[in-house]
């Protein structure tokens, strides 16, 4: 039996320190695989997109203002980054994600649900123990399944560093293209 790592005070939620469960990942680490659920309830893994640069945009819930804006921002930016999928992961149920996507009319982001097992959240160290939500974070995984960028946003209600994440994704994509 594996005991989950707890990290207290790494991030705050509305100004109050919370506890994250799972192992923190850092640049250069092998990206952990996970099993989440697509809007069609089919399982989705990191391995399913192997060989590509991916942006993993982690949000507590698509039905909140900052999460909505974060997902829309990455959708806009992804339009100019051919071949770099953006996977937005939350614990929202697939029904809610599908409804949100339909209302938002976004086509450059894939929403995935970690509601069943918290497989992603535990693997990347973003489960908020107090709320069973995922902390806001952004990870860029390169084509070799290495973490090229990792940001655990210090305050869950704040936006991530979009330019830094997008720059890391662009650099990883350029490196991938140079090896082809």
N, C-alpha and C positions, 0 to 999 in steps of 0.2 A: 504494500500500500504506500503510495506517494503522499507525502505531507506537503500541502500547498504553502508556498512562501508568502508571508504577510509583510507588507512594507507600510508602516504607519507614517502619516504626514507627508507623503511624497507629493500629493496634490490636495487642493482644497475644493470643497463644494459649498458655494455661497459663503466663502470666507472661513469655513470650518474645516480643519484637517480631517481627512478620511483615510481609510486603510485600503490599499490595493492588494489584491491576492494574485499570485502568479509570479513568474520569474521575469525580471526586467530584461529586455533585449537591448543590445548596443550595436553601433555601427561595426561591421565586420563579422558579427555573429552569423551563424547559419540560421536562416529564417525557419522557425518552427512550423511544421505543417499543422493543420487544423481541419475540423469538419464543421461547417456551418450549413445553413439551409437557404436555398434560393427561394424566390417568390413562388415557385411552383412546388415547393417542399422537397425538391431533390437535393441530396447532399452535394456540397461544393467543398473542394479542398484547395489548398495552395498549389499542390502538385498539378491540379487541373490546368493551371496557367503557367506551367513550367516553361522556361526558355524565353520569357518575356519580362520586361521591367513592369512592375506593378506599384500603384499607389494604394496603400491600405488606409483609408480615411475612417477613423473610429469615432463614433458619436454615441452619446447616451440614448437619445431618442429623436427620430426624424421630426416628431411633432413639437419640437421646441424651436424657438427663433434662431439661436446660434447654430444648432445642428442643421436646420433647414438651409440657412445661408452658407454654411460650410459645404454642404452637399451641392448646392447650386454653383458655388464658386469653383469647386473642382470639376463639375460638369462643364462649365464654360471653358476652363483651362484645358481640359482633356480634349476638347474639339481641335485644338492646335497641336496635340501630341499624339500623332498617329501611332498606333501599336502599343500605347501605354494605357492599359485598362485601369480604371479607378474602381476599387471595390470599397463600398461604404458598408461598414459593419456596425450593427447595433443589436440590442436584445429585443427590439420591436418584433412583434409577431409578423410572419410573412404576409398575412392579410393586410395588416396596417402598412407595411412597406409597399405592397402592391397598390393600395389605395393612394398613398402619398405620391408614389411615382406617377400614377395616372393623373393626379391633380397637378403635379409639378411639370409634367410633360418633358422629362429629362431623358436623353438618349445616350449620354456618354458615361453614365455611372451605373454600376450594377449594385443593387442593395442586397445584402445578405444578413440573415438573422442568426445570432448566437444564443437564442433563447433556450434551446434544448439542453445542451451540455456545458455551455460556457467554454467550449474547447478553444476557441480563439482567445477569449479574454484571459484564460489561465495561462495559455502558452506565451502570450505577449505581456502578461502582468498588468492588465488593465481592468480587472473586475473590482468594482467598488463594493467592498464587503457590506457596508451599511445599507446599500440600496439595491443590490443585485443588478446594477447597471454597469456599463462600460465607461471608463474615464475617457475624456477626449484625448486623442492621440493621432499621430500620422506616422506611418512607416513607409519607406520606399524599399522595395525588394528588387534586387537586380536580377538579370537573366540567369545568374548562377546561384540563385536562391540565397544570396547574402544580404544582410541588412545594409543598405546604402545610406539610410537616413532614419533617425528615430527621434520623435518629439513626444514627450508626455507633457501635455499642456498643464502648467502649474495650477491654474484655476479652471475648473470644469466649465464654467460659464463664459470663458474667453475664447477667442479665435486662435487657431494654430498659426504658425509662421508660414503662410502660404508661399511667399517667394523662396524661402529656404527649401521647402519640400519640393516645389516645382523645379528649382535649380538642380537639386539632387537627382530628381527623376530625369531631367534633361541630360545631365552628365552621364548617368547610368545608361540611358538610351544611346547616347553618342558612343560610349565605350562598346556597347553591344553591336552597334552598326559597324564600328571600326574592325571588329573581329570577324565580320562576315565575309 
